[in-house]
Amino acid sequence: MNFLKVIFVNLFKIFIVTCLCLVNFSNNFEVFALTPPERHNFVSYAVKNVSPAVVKIDTERLVERQQFDPTLLDPLLRDLLGEQGMTPERERGQGSGVIINENGLVLTNAHVVERVDDVSVTLADGTICDGQVLGTDAITDLALVKIEEFKNSSYAPLGNSEDLEVGDWAIALGTPYGLEKTVTLGIVSSLHRDINSLGFSDKRLDLIQTDAAINPGNSGGPLINSNGEVIGINTLVRSGPGAGLGFAIPINLAKSVSDQLLKNGEVIHPYLGVQLISLNPRIAKEHNQDPNSLVQLPERKGALIQSVIPNSPAEKAGLRRGDLVIAAENIIIEEPKALLDEVEKAQIGKVFLLNVLRDNQEIQINIKPEALPGLT
């Protein structure tokens, strides 16, 4: 009898434990079922924040070309046809842009809309509007376009490019090859990349470097961060060696330029009128050891004047070839870029102080920067 009682008690204990296990499993299953997995990542949320403000820009301009290439015509045929005139043709272009305020102002690249006759802007919802170019700045490759009869309230939030660090996420939006609403992802791979090092000696700006794919047609589109804020304007991609690297204009510079374009229709850049090369002790020492060298260079860092442009502020102030600029407005100058940065801050017509080494003697030269000619 006691034996049966023990068996019954053990079976009852097993039953209770089994029931508890089933209850716990059921509760866990319900909790799991009520918590669905994350369906989207930060990229999709960041893109949703900006993509309604990304636009496609189509341009047209009238160009005149010869109907036939005269170098390819047979001489007899050329005599029969006579002098060939110019034939007008419509040339089309395409790029991207981003709406930056509720009034329909669009930031894009200057090379997208410069010297065009007609501009049309395609909004994210497919609406096509006429666009008016308010101004372009070739030096920074930025332009401002106004959407006519703008009724869409979508515009992109602008971030602070000074807060960027190498390794931050970078997301490029635009219409590469005419493919609208295209998104590519990468990181900020470098900051303050001097555009002159990329072969553009006629520009003045530092760029954000990214490995997010930027292709033809992406120009003028936004580069955004993980918070869905515009941190740059896509401007170019490197081809050939090093292909795959893209570059964007920092949004802080773009905001400053767009404000000037909106107010004045142009951006005034001060200039001195000198061509510069970098000098350091190693380069100077190698030059001075050459028995054929005509002048001895100071063995120190600075911006060496290679040539002076005729009738420029530099020539009027008495600057010469071979002068080494070592300071500007009491700021130490160790390379040409540092001098150009200080010149960009100078005021037109106001005295700009340079410290120069000439014949191993330091002298001070007062120069008055003028507006860079040939931009308007």
C-alpha positions in Angstrom: 0.0 0.0 0.0 2.8 2.3 0.9 4.5 1.4 -2.4 1.5 2.5 -4.4 1.3 5.7 -2.4 4.9 6.6 -3.2 4.3 6.0 -6.9 1.3 8.2 -6.9 3.1 11.0 -5.2 6.0 10.8 -7.7 3.6 10.9 -10.7 1.9 13.9 -9.2 5.2 15.7 -8.8 6.1 14.9 -12.4 2.7 16.3 -13.6 3.2 19.5 -11.6 6.7 20.1 -13.0 5.5 19.4 -16.6 2.7 21.9 -16.2 5.1 24.6 -15.0 7.4 24.0 -17.8 4.6 24.3 -20.4 3.4 27.5 -18.8 6.9 29.0 -18.8 7.4 28.0 -22.4 4.0 29.4 -23.4 4.8 32.7 -21.7 8.2 33.0 -23.4 6.6 32.1 -26.7 4.0 34.8 -26.3 6.5 37.5 -25.4 8.7 36.5 -28.4 5.7 36.7 -30.7 4.7 40.1 -29.5 8.2 41.5 -30.1 8.7 41.4 -33.9 12.3 41.6 -35.3 13.6 45.0 -36.5 12.5 45.3 -40.1 14.5 48.4 -41.1 17.9 49.8 -40.3 19.2 53.4 -39.7 19.8 53.8 -43.5 16.2 53.5 -44.5 15.1 55.9 -41.7 17.8 58.5 -42.7 16.8 58.2 -46.4 13.1 58.7 -45.6 14.0 62.0 -43.8 15.7 63.5 -46.9 14.6 61.7 -50.1 11.3 63.8 -50.5 13.6 66.8 -51.0 16.0 65.2 -53.5 15.3 66.3 -57.1 16.4 65.5 -60.6 17.6 68.4 -62.7 17.4 68.4 -66.5 19.1 71.1 -68.6 19.2 72.2 -72.2 21.3 74.7 -74.0 21.7 75.8 -77.6 25.2 75.2 -79.0 26.5 75.8 -82.5 28.5 73.1 -84.3 29.7 72.6 -87.8 27.6 70.2 -89.7 30.6 68.3 -91.0 34.1 67.9 -89.5 36.2 69.8 -92.1 39.2 67.6 -91.4 37.3 64.5 -92.5 36.0 65.9 -95.8 37.6 65.0 -99.1 39.2 68.2 -100.6 37.0 67.8 -103.8 33.9 67.5 -101.7 34.9 70.4 -99.6 35.2 72.5 -102.8 31.7 71.4 -103.9 30.1 72.1 -100.6 31.8 75.4 -100.0 32.4 77.0 -96.6 30.4 75.1 -94.0 28.3 77.2 -91.6 27.4 76.5 -88.0 24.3 74.5 -87.2 22.5 75.1 -83.9 22.0 72.0 -81.7 20.2 71.3 -78.4 22.6 69.9 -75.8 21.0 68.2 -72.8 22.5 67.5 -69.4 21.3 66.0 -66.2 22.2 66.1 -62.5 20.7 66.1 -59.0 19.9 68.6 -56.3 18.4 69.0 -52.9 15.7 71.4 -51.7 17.0 73.3 -48.7 14.0 75.5 -47.6 10.3 75.9 -47.8 10.6 78.4 -50.7 11.8 75.8 -53.1 15.5 76.8 -53.2 17.7 73.9 -54.6 21.4 73.5 -54.0 23.3 71.8 -56.7 26.6 71.9 -58.5 27.6 74.8 -60.7 28.8 72.5 -63.5 25.2 71.0 -63.7 23.5 74.3 -64.5 26.1 76.8 -65.7 25.6 78.4 -69.2 22.2 76.6 -69.8 19.1 78.0 -71.4 16.4 75.9 -69.8 16.2 74.1 -66.4 13.5 71.7 -65.3 13.2 70.1 -61.9 11.6 66.8 -61.2 10.3 66.4 -57.7 10.3 63.2 -55.7 6.6 62.6 -56.4 7.2 62.9 -60.2 6.0 66.5 -60.6 8.0 68.5 -63.2 8.6 72.2 -62.5 10.5 75.0 -64.3 13.6 76.1 -62.6 15.5 79.4 -62.5 19.2 79.6 -61.9 19.7 82.3 -59.2 23.5 82.2 -59.3 26.5 79.9 -59.8 30.0 80.0 -58.2 32.6 78.2 -60.3 35.3 78.5 -57.6 33.3 76.2 -55.2 31.2 74.5 -57.9 28.0 75.4 -56.2 24.7 76.8 -57.7 21.3 77.9 -56.4 18.2 77.1 -58.4 14.7 78.4 -57.6 11.7 76.1 -58.3 9.0 78.1 -60.0 5.5 77.8 -58.4 6.8 75.6 -55.7 3.9 74.0 -53.8 5.6 71.1 -52.1 6.7 71.8 -48.5 9.3 69.1 -48.3 12.9 70.2 -47.7 15.9 68.6 -46.3 17.4 69.2 -42.8 20.9 70.5 -42.9 23.6 69.2 -40.6 26.9 70.5 -39.4 29.9 69.3 -41.5 32.3 70.5 -38.8 31.0 67.7 -36.5 32.1 65.0 -39.0 34.7 62.5 -38.1 36.5 59.9 -40.3 34.6 56.6 -40.1 31.1 58.2 -39.8 28.4 56.8 -42.0 27.9 58.5 -45.3 24.8 58.0 -47.5 24.7 59.4 -51.1 21.3 60.2 -52.7 20.7 61.3 -56.3 19.8 60.2 -59.9 22.9 58.6 -61.3 22.5 57.8 -65.0 18.9 59.1 -64.8 17.9 56.4 -62.3 15.8 58.3 -59.7 15.8 57.7 -56.0 19.1 55.9 -55.9 20.8 55.4 -52.6 24.4 54.2 -51.9 26.1 53.7 -48.5 29.7 54.1 -47.3 31.7 56.0 -44.7 33.5 59.3 -44.5 37.0 58.1 -45.5 38.8 61.4 -45.2 38.1 65.1 -44.4 39.6 68.4 -45.6 40.8 66.9 -48.9 42.3 69.8 -50.9 40.6 69.8 -54.3 43.9 71.1 -55.8 45.4 67.7 -55.0 42.8 66.2 -57.3 44.0 68.3 -60.3 41.5 71.2 -60.0 43.8 74.2 -59.7 41.0 76.7 -60.4 38.9 75.7 -57.3 39.1 76.7 -53.7 37.6 74.2 -51.3 38.3 71.3 -49.1 36.2 68.2 -49.7 34.6 65.3 -47.8 36.0 62.0 -49.2 33.7 59.0 -49.1 33.6 55.5 -50.5 29.8 55.8 -51.0 29.3 55.3 -54.8 28.9 58.7 -56.6 28.3 58.3 -60.3 27.4 60.6 -63.2 24.1 62.2 -62.5 24.7 62.1 -58.7 26.4 65.5 -59.0 24.5 68.1 -56.9 22.7 65.5 -54.8 23.0 65.3 -51.0 25.4 63.3 -48.9 23.7 62.6 -45.6 24.6 61.3 -42.2 23.0 58.5 -40.1 20.6 61.0 -38.6 19.2 62.0 -42.0 20.9 65.4 -42.2 22.6 66.8 -45.2 26.4 67.0 -44.6 27.6 67.7 -48.1 26.8 68.2 -51.8 28.1 65.4 -54.1 30.4 66.9 -56.6 32.8 64.4 -58.3 34.2 60.9 -58.4 37.7 59.8 -59.0 38.3 57.8 -62.1 41.4 55.8 -63.1 43.8 55.0 -60.3 41.9 55.3 -57.0 38.5 54.9 -58.7 35.7 54.4 -56.3 36.4 57.4 -54.2 33.7 60.1 -54.2 33.9 63.7 -53.0 31.4 66.1 -51.6 31.4 69.8 -50.7 30.9 70.4 -47.0 27.4 71.7 -46.2 28.7 74.5 -44.0 30.5 76.0 -47.0 27.5 75.3 -49.3 25.2 77.2 -46.9 27.5 80.2 -46.9 27.8 80.2 -50.7 24.0 79.8 -51.1 23.3 82.8 -48.8 25.6 85.0 -51.0 24.1 83.7 -54.2 20.6 84.4 -52.9 21.6 87.9 -51.8 23.9 89.0 -54.6 23.6 86.4 -57.4 27.4 85.8 -57.2 30.2 85.1 -54.8 33.1 87.5 -54.6 36.5 85.8 -54.0 39.6 87.9 -53.1 42.8 87.2 -55.0 46.4 88.3 -55.0 47.6 87.2 -58.4 50.5 84.8 -57.6 51.2 81.2 -58.5 52.6 79.4 -55.5 54.5 76.2 -54.7 55.2 74.6 -51.4 58.7 74.9 -49.9 60.2 73.0 -47.1 63.8 72.5 -45.8 64.4 69.3 -47.7 63.3 70.8 -51.1 65.2 74.0 -50.5 68.4 72.1 -49.5 68.3 70.0 -52.7 67.8 73.1 -54.8 70.6 75.0 -53.1 73.0 72.0 -53.7 72.4 72.2 -57.5 75.4 74.1 -58.9 73.2 75.4 -61.7 70.6 77.0 -59.4 70.3 80.7 -60.0 69.1 81.7 -56.5 69.5 80.3 -53.0 66.3 79.4 -51.2 65.7 79.8 -47.5 65.7 76.3 -45.9 62.3 76.6 -44.2 58.6 76.1 -44.8 56.5 78.6 -46.6 54.6 79.5 -49.8 57.1 80.2 -52.5 56.0 82.6 -55.3 56.7 81.0 -58.6 55.2 83.7 -60.8 53.4 87.0 -60.5 50.4 87.8 -62.8 50.7 91.1 -64.6 48.5 94.0 -63.4 47.5 91.9 -60.4 47.4 93.2 -56.7 50.6 91.2 -56.2 52.5 93.1 -58.9 51.1 96.4 -57.7 52.4 95.7 -54.2 55.8 94.7 -55.4 55.9 91.0 -54.8 58.5 89.1 -56.9 59.2 85.6 -58.2 61.3 83.8 -55.5 59.7 85.6 -52.5 58.8 83.2 -49.7 55.6 84.1 -47.9 56.0 83.0 -44.2 53.1 84.8 -42.6 49.8 86.5 -43.5 48.0 88.8 -41.1 50.3 87.5 -38.4 49.3 83.9 -39.1 52.2 81.5 -39.8 52.2 80.2 -43.4 53.8 76.8 -44.0 52.2 75.9 -47.3 50.3 77.6 -50.2 46.9 76.3 -49.0 47.3 78.1 -45.7 47.9 81.4 -47.5 44.9 80.8 -49.8 42.7 80.2 -46.8 43.7 83.5 -45.3 43.2 85.3 -48.6 39.7 83.9 -48.8 39.0 85.6 -45.5 40.4 89.0 -46.6 38.3 92.0 -47.6 38.4 93.5 -51.1 40.4 96.7 -51.1 41.5 96.5 -47.5 45.2 96.2 -46.6 46.4 92.6 -46.2 49.7 92.2 -44.4 52.3 89.7 -45.7 55.6 88.7 -44.1 58.0 87.7 -46.9 61.6 86.4 -47.0 63.6 88.0 -49.8 67.3 87.6 -50.1 67.4 86.1 -46.6 65.8 89.2 -45.2 62.3 89.4 -43.8 60.2 92.3 -45.1 56.5 93.3 -44.7 54.4 94.0 -47.7 50.9 95.6 -47.7 48.7 94.3 -50.4 45.1 95.1 -51.3 43.2 92.0 -52.6 40.9 92.5 -55.5 37.9 90.5 -56.7 38.9 87.4 -58.7 38.2 88.4 -62.3 36.5 86.4 -65.0 33.8 84.8 -62.8 30.7 86.6 -63.9 
